[in-house]
Amino acid sequence: MNANLTIRNSLDALAFLRAANVDGSEPCQIVLGLARTEGETDCWTICGAAVRGDAKIGPFRVEQIVDLAGELDVSAVILAEVGDTMSPSWVDLRDGCATHDVQVIDYLCITATDFISSRAAHENQYEPFDRGELEP
């Protein structure tokens, strides 16, 4: 894992969020704005982020993600949700955003002790909604 601005997989995104003090203890939603890393086909660079933290966080919505991507001036994002609330499925968000030319690379659900990568679950990289443990 790395804690810099280069993202190749969900563990890199988690390392970045942990380095930014996202520890899973306070509910919030994060949108990481991404640009393709020059000369790399499987690598992204974080170019901005939007954070929403509130006791009454509602689920992610396609329109919200598209608007945030526009504000961040990016065409790809990783969504992260901290806490027990889960937004609509990654596939629904991914497909809905794609109609607006915004690529949702992954949707991470994070608690203090574990995480779910919706992309990995969807691609059967492990059992659906199997959880990975976070290192302290």
Stockholm file with secondary structure:
# STOCKHOLM 1.0

chainA/1-136         MNANLTIRNSLDALAFLRAANVDGSEPCQIVLGLARTEGETDCWTICGAAVRGDAKIGPFRVEQIVDLAGELDVSAVILAEVGDTMSPSWVDLRDGCATHDVQVIDYLCITATDFISSRAAHENQYEPFDRGELEP
#=GR chainA/1-136 SS CCCSSEESSHHHHHHHHHHTTCCSSSCEEEEEEEEECTTCSSCEEEEEEEEECCTTCCCCCHHHHHHHHHHHTCSEEEEEEESSCCCSCHHHHHHHHHTTTCEEEEEEEECSSEEEEHHHHHTTSSSTTCCEECCC
#=GC SS_cons         CCCSSEESSHHHHHHHHHHTTCCSSSCEEEEEEEEECTTCSSCEEEEEEEEECCTTCCCCCHHHHHHHHHHHTCSEEEEEEESSCCCSCHHHHHHHHHTTTCEEEEEEEECSSEEEEHHHHHTTSSSTTCCEECCC
//
